Each structure stands twice: as C-alpha cells, then as structure tokens.
Amino acid sequence: EQTSVERCNSRMKSYLTANSLHVWGIDKVKTHIYLNAIVLLVSALAMAKESKKQQTA
C-alpha cells in the first residue's frame, strides 16, 4: 500500500513530467517541481469542489 506522499510523487512523475525534466540547475528543478506540486494541489481542490457540488445537487 502506498502512502499519500508516494501517490503524489507517482502522479507528478506520471502526469506532470516530474520524471523527465527539461531544465538544468537545482533552482530551475526546484521551481519546476514546486509548480508541479501547485498544479497537483489545485486539481485536487477542483475535484473536491466538483464532488461537493454534485452531492448537493
């Protein structure tokens, strides 16, 4: 069974190009990963909001 951190890492690698970086340098890599994490969080929030909207409808 995967922990939540492992699931997040897996999703970032699979869907958000965290596995095949196209940038060089630690600062650019950190920025890329942070942006990926933000996208992952925003998409989770959007899914939760949509799910809540469907439950109340």
mmJSON file of the N, C-alpha and C atoms, coordinates in Angstrom:
{"data_MODEL":{"atom_site":{
"group_PDB":["ATOM","ATOM","ATOM","ATOM","ATOM","ATOM","ATOM","ATOM","ATOM","ATOM","ATOM","ATOM","ATOM","ATOM","ATOM","ATOM","ATOM","ATOM","ATOM","ATOM","ATOM","ATOM","ATOM","ATOM","ATOM","ATOM","ATOM","ATOM","ATOM","ATOM","ATOM","ATOM","ATOM","ATOM","ATOM","ATOM","ATOM","ATOM","ATOM","ATOM","ATOM","ATOM","ATOM","ATOM","ATOM","ATOM","ATOM","ATOM","ATOM","ATOM","ATOM","ATOM","ATOM","ATOM","ATOM","ATOM","ATOM","ATOM","ATOM","ATOM","ATOM","ATOM","ATOM","ATOM","ATOM","ATOM","ATOM","ATOM","ATOM","ATOM","ATOM","ATOM","ATOM","ATOM","ATOM","ATOM","ATOM","ATOM","ATOM","ATOM","ATOM","ATOM","ATOM","ATOM","ATOM","ATOM","ATOM","ATOM","ATOM","ATOM","ATOM","ATOM","ATOM","ATOM","ATOM","ATOM","ATOM","ATOM","ATOM","ATOM","ATOM","ATOM","ATOM","ATOM","ATOM","ATOM","ATOM","ATOM","ATOM","ATOM","ATOM","ATOM","ATOM","ATOM","ATOM","ATOM","ATOM","ATOM","ATOM","ATOM","ATOM","ATOM","ATOM","ATOM","ATOM","ATOM","ATOM","ATOM","ATOM","ATOM","ATOM","ATOM","ATOM","ATOM","ATOM","ATOM","ATOM","ATOM","ATOM","ATOM","ATOM","ATOM","ATOM","ATOM","ATOM","ATOM","ATOM","ATOM","ATOM","ATOM","ATOM","ATOM","ATOM","ATOM","ATOM","ATOM","ATOM","ATOM","ATOM","ATOM","ATOM","ATOM","ATOM","ATOM","ATOM","ATOM","ATOM","ATOM","ATOM","ATOM","ATOM"],
"id":[1,2,3,4,5,6,7,8,9,10,11,12,13,14,15,16,17,18,19,20,21,22,23,24,25,26,27,28,29,30,31,32,33,34,35,36,37,38,39,40,41,42,43,44,45,46,47,48,49,50,51,52,53,54,55,56,57,58,59,60,61,62,63,64,65,66,67,68,69,70,71,72,73,74,75,76,77,78,79,80,81,82,83,84,85,86,87,88,89,90,91,92,93,94,95,96,97,98,99,100,101,102,103,104,105,106,107,108,109,110,111,112,113,114,115,116,117,118,119,120,121,122,123,124,125,126,127,128,129,130,131,132,133,134,135,136,137,138,139,140,141,142,143,144,145,146,147,148,149,150,151,152,153,154,155,156,157,158,159,160,161,162,163,164,165,166,167,168,169,170,171],
"type_symbol":["N","C","C","N","C","C","N","C","C","N","C","C","N","C","C","N","C","C","N","C","C","N","C","C","N","C","C","N","C","C","N","C","C","N","C","C","N","C","C","N","C","C","N","C","C","N","C","C","N","C","C","N","C","C","N","C","C","N","C","C","N","C","C","N","C","C","N","C","C","N","C","C","N","C","C","N","C","C","N","C","C","N","C","C","N","C","C","N","C","C","N","C","C","N","C","C","N","C","C","N","C","C","N","C","C","N","C","C","N","C","C","N","C","C","N","C","C","N","C","C","N","C","C","N","C","C","N","C","C","N","C","C","N","C","C","N","C","C","N","C","C","N","C","C","N","C","C","N","C","C","N","C","C","N","C","C","N","C","C","N","C","C","N","C","C","N","C","C","N","C","C"],
"label_atom_id":["N","CA","C","N","CA","C","N","CA","C","N","CA","C","N","CA","C","N","CA","C","N","CA","C","N","CA","C","N","CA","C","N","CA","C","N","CA","C","N","CA","C","N","CA","C","N","CA","C","N","CA","C","N","CA","C","N","CA","C","N","CA","C","N","CA","C","N","CA","C","N","CA","C","N","CA","C","N","CA","C","N","CA","C","N","CA","C","N","CA","C","N","CA","C","N","CA","C","N","CA","C","N","CA","C","N","CA","C","N","CA","C","N","CA","C","N","CA","C","N","CA","C","N","CA","C","N","CA","C","N","CA","C","N","CA","C","N","CA","C","N","CA","C","N","CA","C","N","CA","C","N","CA","C","N","CA","C","N","CA","C","N","CA","C","N","CA","C","N","CA","C","N","CA","C","N","CA","C","N","CA","C","N","CA","C","N","CA","C","N","CA","C","N","CA","C","N","CA","C"],
"label_alt_id":[null,null,null,null,null,null,null,null,null,null,null,null,null,null,null,null,null,null,null,null,null,null,null,null,null,null,null,null,null,null,null,null,null,null,null,null,null,null,null,null,null,null,null,null,null,null,null,null,null,null,null,null,null,null,null,null,null,null,null,null,null,null,null,null,null,null,null,null,null,null,null,null,null,null,null,null,null,null,null,null,null,null,null,null,null,null,null,null,null,null,null,null,null,null,null,null,null,null,null,null,null,null,null,null,null,null,null,null,null,null,null,null,null,null,null,null,null,null,null,null,null,null,null,null,null,null,null,null,null,null,null,null,null,null,null,null,null,null,null,null,null,null,null,null,null,null,null,null,null,null,null,null,null,null,null,null,null,null,null,null,null,null,null,null,null,null,null,null,null,null,null],
"label_comp_id":["GLU","GLU","GLU","GLN","GLN","GLN","THR","THR","THR","SER","SER","SER","VAL","VAL","VAL","GLU","GLU","GLU","ARG","ARG","ARG","CYS","CYS","CYS","ASN","ASN","ASN","SER","SER","SER","ARG","ARG","ARG","MET","MET","MET","LYS","LYS","LYS","SER","SER","SER","TYR","TYR","TYR","LEU","LEU","LEU","THR","THR","THR","ALA","ALA","ALA","ASN","ASN","ASN","SER","SER","SER","LEU","LEU","LEU","HIS","HIS","HIS","VAL","VAL","VAL","TRP","TRP","TRP","GLY","GLY","GLY","ILE","ILE","ILE","ASP","ASP","ASP","LYS","LYS","LYS","VAL","VAL","VAL","LYS","LYS","LYS","THR","THR","THR","HIS","HIS","HIS","ILE","ILE","ILE","TYR","TYR","TYR","LEU","LEU","LEU","ASN","ASN","ASN","ALA","ALA","ALA","ILE","ILE","ILE","VAL","VAL","VAL","LEU","LEU","LEU","LEU","LEU","LEU","VAL","VAL","VAL","SER","SER","SER","ALA","ALA","ALA","LEU","LEU","LEU","ALA","ALA","ALA","MET","MET","MET","ALA","ALA","ALA","LYS","LYS","LYS","GLU","GLU","GLU","SER","SER","SER","LYS","LYS","LYS","LYS","LYS","LYS","GLN","GLN","GLN","GLN","GLN","GLN","THR","THR","THR","ALA","ALA","ALA"],
"label_asym_id":["A","A","A","A","A","A","A","A","A","A","A","A","A","A","A","A","A","A","A","A","A","A","A","A","A","A","A","A","A","A","A","A","A","A","A","A","A","A","A","A","A","A","A","A","A","A","A","A","A","A","A","A","A","A","A","A","A","A","A","A","A","A","A","A","A","A","A","A","A","A","A","A","A","A","A","A","A","A","A","A","A","A","A","A","A","A","A","A","A","A","A","A","A","A","A","A","A","A","A","A","A","A","A","A","A","A","A","A","A","A","A","A","A","A","A","A","A","A","A","A","A","A","A","A","A","A","A","A","A","A","A","A","A","A","A","A","A","A","A","A","A","A","A","A","A","A","A","A","A","A","A","A","A","A","A","A","A","A","A","A","A","A","A","A","A","A","A","A","A","A","A"],
"label_entity_id":["1","1","1","1","1","1","1","1","1","1","1","1","1","1","1","1","1","1","1","1","1","1","1","1","1","1","1","1","1","1","1","1","1","1","1","1","1","1","1","1","1","1","1","1","1","1","1","1","1","1","1","1","1","1","1","1","1","1","1","1","1","1","1","1","1","1","1","1","1","1","1","1","1","1","1","1","1","1","1","1","1","1","1","1","1","1","1","1","1","1","1","1","1","1","1","1","1","1","1","1","1","1","1","1","1","1","1","1","1","1","1","1","1","1","1","1","1","1","1","1","1","1","1","1","1","1","1","1","1","1","1","1","1","1","1","1","1","1","1","1","1","1","1","1","1","1","1","1","1","1","1","1","1","1","1","1","1","1","1","1","1","1","1","1","1","1","1","1","1","1","1"],
"label_seq_id":[1,1,1,2,2,2,3,3,3,4,4,4,5,5,5,6,6,6,7,7,7,8,8,8,9,9,9,10,10,10,11,11,11,12,12,12,13,13,13,14,14,14,15,15,15,16,16,16,17,17,17,18,18,18,19,19,19,20,20,20,21,21,21,22,22,22,23,23,23,24,24,24,25,25,25,26,26,26,27,27,27,28,28,28,29,29,29,30,30,30,31,31,31,32,32,32,33,33,33,34,34,34,35,35,35,36,36,36,37,37,37,38,38,38,39,39,39,40,40,40,41,41,41,42,42,42,43,43,43,44,44,44,45,45,45,46,46,46,47,47,47,48,48,48,49,49,49,50,50,50,51,51,51,52,52,52,53,53,53,54,54,54,55,55,55,56,56,56,57,57,57],
"pdbx_PDB_ins_code":[null,null,null,null,null,null,null,null,null,null,null,null,null,null,null,null,null,null,null,null,null,null,null,null,null,null,null,null,null,null,null,null,null,null,null,null,null,null,null,null,null,null,null,null,null,null,null,null,null,null,null,null,null,null,null,null,null,null,null,null,null,null,null,null,null,null,null,null,null,null,null,null,null,null,null,null,null,null,null,null,null,null,null,null,null,null,null,null,null,null,null,null,null,null,null,null,null,null,null,null,null,null,null,null,null,null,null,null,null,null,null,null,null,null,null,null,null,null,null,null,null,null,null,null,null,null,null,null,null,null,null,null,null,null,null,null,null,null,null,null,null,null,null,null,null,null,null,null,null,null,null,null,null,null,null,null,null,null,null,null,null,null,null,null,null,null,null,null,null,null,null],
"Cartn_x":[0.841,0.0,0.891,0.561,1.337,0.861,1.808,1.433,0.99,0.413,-0.078,1.07,2.235,3.39,3.826,3.84,4.218,3.225,1.928,0.92,1.127,1.417,1.666,2.887,3.963,5.165,4.879,4.114,3.772,2.955,1.977,1.158,1.993,2.899,3.74,4.643,5.155,6.014,5.217,4.012,3.211,2.57,1.983,1.156,1.773,2.754,3.26,4.747,5.272,6.652,7.718,7.467,8.489,9.571,9.284,10.245,11.233,10.835,11.722,11.829,12.736,12.893,13.573,13.164,13.739,14.469,14.797,15.513,16.785,17.743,19.013,19.25,19.914,20.232,19.242,19.76,18.924,17.791,18.043,16.979,15.853,16.198,15.173,14.41,15.115,14.46,13.499,13.93,13.042,11.811,12.006,10.871,9.913,10.45,9.632,8.813,9.446,8.762,7.721,8.052,7.072,5.85,6.064,4.934,4.096,4.757,4.027,3.182,3.744,3.003,1.794,1.963,0.847,-0.259,0.111,-0.882,-1.611,-0.886,-1.495,-2.482,-2.105,-2.997,-4.234,-4.058,-5.198,-6.158,-5.629,-6.514,-7.266,-6.618,-7.304,-8.404,-8.131,-9.154,-10.335,-10.044,-11.112,-11.973,-11.337,-12.093,-12.959,-12.422,-13.192,-14.375,-14.16,-15.243,-16.332,-15.941,-16.913,-17.684,-16.992,-17.647,-18.66,-18.288,-19.201,-20.413,-20.185,-21.276,-22.26,-21.755,-22.624,-23.413,-22.827,-23.526,-24.696,-24.556,-25.627,-26.704,-26.408,-27.38,-28.42],
"Cartn_y":[-1.176,0.0,1.246,2.18,3.412,4.442,5.214,6.335,7.485,8.5,9.635,10.353,10.425,11.075,10.289,8.966,8.134,8.286,8.393,8.6,9.941,10.97,12.298,12.264,11.647,11.539,10.767,9.702,8.901,9.705,10.464,11.294,12.373,12.978,14.022,13.44,12.243,11.607,11.178,10.666,10.15,11.242,12.231,13.207,14.589,14.923,16.294,16.399,15.478,15.465,15.648,15.202,15.291,14.236,13.234,12.159,12.501,13.307,13.675,15.197,15.719,17.17,17.705,18.892,19.545,20.817,20.923,22.086,21.618,22.508,22.198,23.173,22.708,23.547,23.32,23.316,22.981,23.979,25.259,26.255,26.06,25.779,25.564,24.269,23.244,21.969,22.146,22.844,23.085,23.875,24.887,25.672,24.794,23.948,23.045,22.111,21.533,20.607,21.342,22.547,23.333,23.653,24.033,24.321,23.07,21.925,20.666,20.382,20.619,20.384,21.312,22.566,23.515,23.049,22.605,22.107,20.899,20.01,18.827,19.228,20.183,20.642,21.339,22.192,22.905,21.928,20.924,19.946,19.133,18.81,18.095,18.963,20.25,21.16,21.279,21.352,21.452,20.194,19.037,17.785,17.716,18.155,18.142,19.097,20.261,21.236,20.692,20.072,19.497,18.358,17.537,16.436,16.964,18.005,18.602,19.214,19.834,20.443,19.375,18.227,17.153,16.526,16.48,15.902,16.771,18.084,18.981,19.14,18.766,18.941,17.849],
"Cartn_z":[0.0,0.0,0.0,-0.882,-0.984,0.028,0.537,1.389,0.495,1.101,0.305,-0.397,0.24,-0.392,-1.621,-1.512,-2.651,-3.793,-3.469,-4.513,-5.205,-4.429,-5.025,-5.929,-5.461,-6.294,-7.57,-7.455,-8.622,-9.626,-9.133,-10.031,-10.696,-9.933,-10.516,-11.601,-11.373,-12.37,-13.596,-13.381,-14.489,-15.33,-14.666,-15.374,-15.516,-14.698,-14.676,-15.012,-15.735,-16.249,-15.179,-13.953,-12.914,-13.112,-13.917,-14.145,-15.254,-16.198,-17.306,-17.371,-16.588,-16.508,-17.762,-18.153,-19.322,-18.924,-17.642,-17.138,-16.436,-16.318,-15.677,-14.54,-13.518,-12.368,-11.242,-10.025,-8.875,-8.685,-8.913,-8.73,-9.734,-10.983,-12.007,-11.749,-11.293,-10.985,-9.813,-8.768,-7.627,-8.048,-8.877,-9.361,-10.149,-11.01,-11.821,-10.923,-9.92,-9.02,-8.179,-7.713,-6.947,-7.792,-9.039,-9.926,-10.161,-10.314,-10.462,-9.225,-8.045,-6.804,-6.707,-7.123,-7.106,-8.038,-9.23,-10.189,-9.61,-8.969,-8.363,-7.264,-6.427,-5.36,-5.909,-6.902,-7.488,-8.148,-8.822,-9.457,-8.401,-7.284,-6.205,-5.598,-5.416,-4.896,-5.856,-7.144,-8.139,-8.14,-8.029,-7.982,-6.721,-5.597,-4.352,-4.438,-5.028,-5.176,-6.09,-7.183,-8.116,-7.456,-6.69,-5.988,-4.976,-4.251,-3.274,-3.969,-5.126,-5.885,-6.353,-6.796,-7.269,-6.121,-4.934,-3.785,-3.35,-3.481,-3.054,-4.115,-5.346,-6.438,-6.449],
"occupancy":[1.0,1.0,1.0,1.0,1.0,1.0,1.0,1.0,1.0,1.0,1.0,1.0,1.0,1.0,1.0,1.0,1.0,1.0,1.0,1.0,1.0,1.0,1.0,1.0,1.0,1.0,1.0,1.0,1.0,1.0,1.0,1.0,1.0,1.0,1.0,1.0,1.0,1.0,1.0,1.0,1.0,1.0,1.0,1.0,1.0,1.0,1.0,1.0,1.0,1.0,1.0,1.0,1.0,1.0,1.0,1.0,1.0,1.0,1.0,1.0,1.0,1.0,1.0,1.0,1.0,1.0,1.0,1.0,1.0,1.0,1.0,1.0,1.0,1.0,1.0,1.0,1.0,1.0,1.0,1.0,1.0,1.0,1.0,1.0,1.0,1.0,1.0,1.0,1.0,1.0,1.0,1.0,1.0,1.0,1.0,1.0,1.0,1.0,1.0,1.0,1.0,1.0,1.0,1.0,1.0,1.0,1.0,1.0,1.0,1.0,1.0,1.0,1.0,1.0,1.0,1.0,1.0,1.0,1.0,1.0,1.0,1.0,1.0,1.0,1.0,1.0,1.0,1.0,1.0,1.0,1.0,1.0,1.0,1.0,1.0,1.0,1.0,1.0,1.0,1.0,1.0,1.0,1.0,1.0,1.0,1.0,1.0,1.0,1.0,1.0,1.0,1.0,1.0,1.0,1.0,1.0,1.0,1.0,1.0,1.0,1.0,1.0,1.0,1.0,1.0,1.0,1.0,1.0,1.0,1.0,1.0],
"B_iso_or_equiv":[0.0,0.0,0.0,0.0,0.0,0.0,0.0,0.0,0.0,0.0,0.0,0.0,0.0,0.0,0.0,0.0,0.0,0.0,0.0,0.0,0.0,0.0,0.0,0.0,0.0,0.0,0.0,0.0,0.0,0.0,0.0,0.0,0.0,0.0,0.0,0.0,0.0,0.0,0.0,0.0,0.0,0.0,0.0,0.0,0.0,0.0,0.0,0.0,0.0,0.0,0.0,0.0,0.0,0.0,0.0,0.0,0.0,0.0,0.0,0.0,0.0,0.0,0.0,0.0,0.0,0.0,0.0,0.0,0.0,0.0,0.0,0.0,0.0,0.0,0.0,0.0,0.0,0.0,0.0,0.0,0.0,0.0,0.0,0.0,0.0,0.0,0.0,0.0,0.0,0.0,0.0,0.0,0.0,0.0,0.0,0.0,0.0,0.0,0.0,0.0,0.0,0.0,0.0,0.0,0.0,0.0,0.0,0.0,0.0,0.0,0.0,0.0,0.0,0.0,0.0,0.0,0.0,0.0,0.0,0.0,0.0,0.0,0.0,0.0,0.0,0.0,0.0,0.0,0.0,0.0,0.0,0.0,0.0,0.0,0.0,0.0,0.0,0.0,0.0,0.0,0.0,0.0,0.0,0.0,0.0,0.0,0.0,0.0,0.0,0.0,0.0,0.0,0.0,0.0,0.0,0.0,0.0,0.0,0.0,0.0,0.0,0.0,0.0,0.0,0.0,0.0,0.0,0.0,0.0,0.0,0.0],
"pdbx_formal_charge":[null,null,null,null,null,null,null,null,null,null,null,null,null,null,null,null,null,null,null,null,null,null,null,null,null,null,null,null,null,null,null,null,null,null,null,null,null,null,null,null,null,null,null,null,null,null,null,null,null,null,null,null,null,null,null,null,null,null,null,null,null,null,null,null,null,null,null,null,null,null,null,null,null,null,null,null,null,null,null,null,null,null,null,null,null,null,null,null,null,null,null,null,null,null,null,null,null,null,null,null,null,null,null,null,null,null,null,null,null,null,null,null,null,null,null,null,null,null,null,null,null,null,null,null,null,null,null,null,null,null,null,null,null,null,null,null,null,null,null,null,null,null,null,null,null,null,null,null,null,null,null,null,null,null,null,null,null,null,null,null,null,null,null,null,null,null,null,null,null,null,null],
"auth_seq_id":[1,1,1,2,2,2,3,3,3,4,4,4,5,5,5,6,6,6,7,7,7,8,8,8,9,9,9,10,10,10,11,11,11,12,12,12,13,13,13,14,14,14,15,15,15,16,16,16,17,17,17,18,18,18,19,19,19,20,20,20,21,21,21,22,22,22,23,23,23,24,24,24,25,25,25,26,26,26,27,27,27,28,28,28,29,29,29,30,30,30,31,31,31,32,32,32,33,33,33,34,34,34,35,35,35,36,36,36,37,37,37,38,38,38,39,39,39,40,40,40,41,41,41,42,42,42,43,43,43,44,44,44,45,45,45,46,46,46,47,47,47,48,48,48,49,49,49,50,50,50,51,51,51,52,52,52,53,53,53,54,54,54,55,55,55,56,56,56,57,57,57],
"auth_comp_id":["GLU","GLU","GLU","GLN","GLN","GLN","THR","THR","THR","SER","SER","SER","VAL","VAL","VAL","GLU","GLU","GLU","ARG","ARG","ARG","CYS","CYS","CYS","ASN","ASN","ASN","SER","SER","SER","ARG","ARG","ARG","MET","MET","MET","LYS","LYS","LYS","SER","SER","SER","TYR","TYR","TYR","LEU","LEU","LEU","THR","THR","THR","ALA","ALA","ALA","ASN","ASN","ASN","SER","SER","SER","LEU","LEU","LEU","HIS","HIS","HIS","VAL","VAL","VAL","TRP","TRP","TRP","GLY","GLY","GLY","ILE","ILE","ILE","ASP","ASP","ASP","LYS","LYS","LYS","VAL","VAL","VAL","LYS","LYS","LYS","THR","THR","THR","HIS","HIS","HIS","ILE","ILE","ILE","TYR","TYR","TYR","LEU","LEU","LEU","ASN","ASN","ASN","ALA","ALA","ALA","ILE","ILE","ILE","VAL","VAL","VAL","LEU","LEU","LEU","LEU","LEU","LEU","VAL","VAL","VAL","SER","SER","SER","ALA","ALA","ALA","LEU","LEU","LEU","ALA","ALA","ALA","MET","MET","MET","ALA","ALA","ALA","LYS","LYS","LYS","GLU","GLU","GLU","SER","SER","SER","LYS","LYS","LYS","LYS","LYS","LYS","GLN","GLN","GLN","GLN","GLN","GLN","THR","THR","THR","ALA","ALA","ALA"],
"auth_asym_id":["A","A","A","A","A","A","A","A","A","A","A","A","A","A","A","A","A","A","A","A","A","A","A","A","A","A","A","A","A","A","A","A","A","A","A","A","A","A","A","A","A","A","A","A","A","A","A","A","A","A","A","A","A","A","A","A","A","A","A","A","A","A","A","A","A","A","A","A","A","A","A","A","A","A","A","A","A","A","A","A","A","A","A","A","A","A","A","A","A","A","A","A","A","A","A","A","A","A","A","A","A","A","A","A","A","A","A","A","A","A","A","A","A","A","A","A","A","A","A","A","A","A","A","A","A","A","A","A","A","A","A","A","A","A","A","A","A","A","A","A","A","A","A","A","A","A","A","A","A","A","A","A","A","A","A","A","A","A","A","A","A","A","A","A","A","A","A","A","A","A","A"],
"auth_atom_id":["N","CA","C","N","CA","C","N","CA","C","N","CA","C","N","CA","C","N","CA","C","N","CA","C","N","CA","C","N","CA","C","N","CA","C","N","CA","C","N","CA","C","N","CA","C","N","CA","C","N","CA","C","N","CA","C","N","CA","C","N","CA","C","N","CA","C","N","CA","C","N","CA","C","N","CA","C","N","CA","C","N","CA","C","N","CA","C","N","CA","C","N","CA","C","N","CA","C","N","CA","C","N","CA","C","N","CA","C","N","CA","C","N","CA","C","N","CA","C","N","CA","C","N","CA","C","N","CA","C","N","CA","C","N","CA","C","N","CA","C","N","CA","C","N","CA","C","N","CA","C","N","CA","C","N","CA","C","N","CA","C","N","CA","C","N","CA","C","N","CA","C","N","CA","C","N","CA","C","N","CA","C","N","CA","C","N","CA","C","N","CA","C","N","CA","C","N","CA","C"],
"pdbx_PDB_model_num":[1,1,1,1,1,1,1,1,1,1,1,1,1,1,1,1,1,1,1,1,1,1,1,1,1,1,1,1,1,1,1,1,1,1,1,1,1,1,1,1,1,1,1,1,1,1,1,1,1,1,1,1,1,1,1,1,1,1,1,1,1,1,1,1,1,1,1,1,1,1,1,1,1,1,1,1,1,1,1,1,1,1,1,1,1,1,1,1,1,1,1,1,1,1,1,1,1,1,1,1,1,1,1,1,1,1,1,1,1,1,1,1,1,1,1,1,1,1,1,1,1,1,1,1,1,1,1,1,1,1,1,1,1,1,1,1,1,1,1,1,1,1,1,1,1,1,1,1,1,1,1,1,1,1,1,1,1,1,1,1,1,1,1,1,1,1,1,1,1,1,1]
}}}
